[in-house]
Amino acid sequence: MKFARWAVILVAVALTVGLVFVFFGSDQAFSNMEKVNLATPDNKNISANYFSVLNPRGWLLLVHMMPAVKESWNEFAQELQNAGYASLAIDLRGHGESEGGPNGFSQFSDVEHQASIQDINTAWEFLKTKGASPEKTAIIGASIGANLSLLFLTQHSDIGGGVLLSPGNYKGLDSLALVQKIAPRQKMVFIASKQDERSGGNNAADNKRYYDAASQVLNRHLITFDGAGHGTDLFKLENELDLVNIIKKFLTDGSIN
């Protein structure tokens, strides 16, 4: 009888744990992560994940590639959270849990893609309510998110800098033209792969041109991968640079070595 009672208890506990996991989902694996909803000036509802830190050393805006969602930044955001950086990862309009998602972006015109800059500006307003100061804030974007990040930096010269993963010439957002408008004091890192098929060729060569064109930027760096990868997929490359720690170092002291 005792064995039967213990068996019933163990089964009940297992079922409870399973139900808790199903109810809360995988997002709960990330400490101090809060789901937030934002409203843009043009009345779009934007979903975001905020990774909070007590007395942060800095703040990050994380902008995904296409197709992707804010959760593509989860592991990176937690790594940076552990290093003292608070971050906000957003679903751009037409993606994920934001208005028009999860795949409405596939029908967007270039003008509609460019309007996503309002999502990033709204995200920045949210970070300011959390105490973010411009000089201690960086924006990190992948692919189309990198181009939008460049546009954001040209509109906010007080922001500390940016990290660009596989920027290119996407949806009418011309990286070559944008990098020439970056403020000299803004720190920049351009990151690309030589075998980036998604960008239509050697994205590393493109980014060398962007790096060269941004000659006014006093602190800028170029990181080139030999392997094939695009956007946040660059974090997954084996036998390559430890990209997360390189970005941590850049955010901390402005260097990558």
Sequence and secondary structure as in RCSB ss.txt:
>XXXX:A:sequence
MKFARWAVILVAVALTVGLVFVFFGSDQAFSNMEKVNLATPDNKNISANYFSVLNPRGWLLLVHMMPAVKESWNE
FAQELQNAGYASLAIDLRGHGESEGGPNGFSQFSDVEHQASIQDINTAWEFLKTKGASPEKTAIIGASIGANLSL
LFLTQHSDIGGGVLLSPGNYKGLDSLALVQKIAPRQKMVFIASKQDERSGGNNAADNKRYYDAASQVLNRHLITF
DGAGHGTDLFKLENELDLVNIIKKFLTDGSIN
>XXXX:A:secstr
 HHHHHHHHHHHHHHHHHHHHHHH GGGGSTTEEEEEEE TT  EEEEEEE  SS SEEEEEE  SS  GGGGHH
HHHHHHHTTEEEEEE  TTBTTSTTTTBGGGG  HHHHHTTHHHHHHHHHHHHHTT  GGGEEEEEETHHHHHHH
HHHHH TTS EEEEES  EETTEEHHHHHTTS TTSEEEEEEETTBGGGTB HHHHHHHHHHHTTT SSEEEEEE
SS   GGGGGG TTS  HHHHHHHHHHHS   
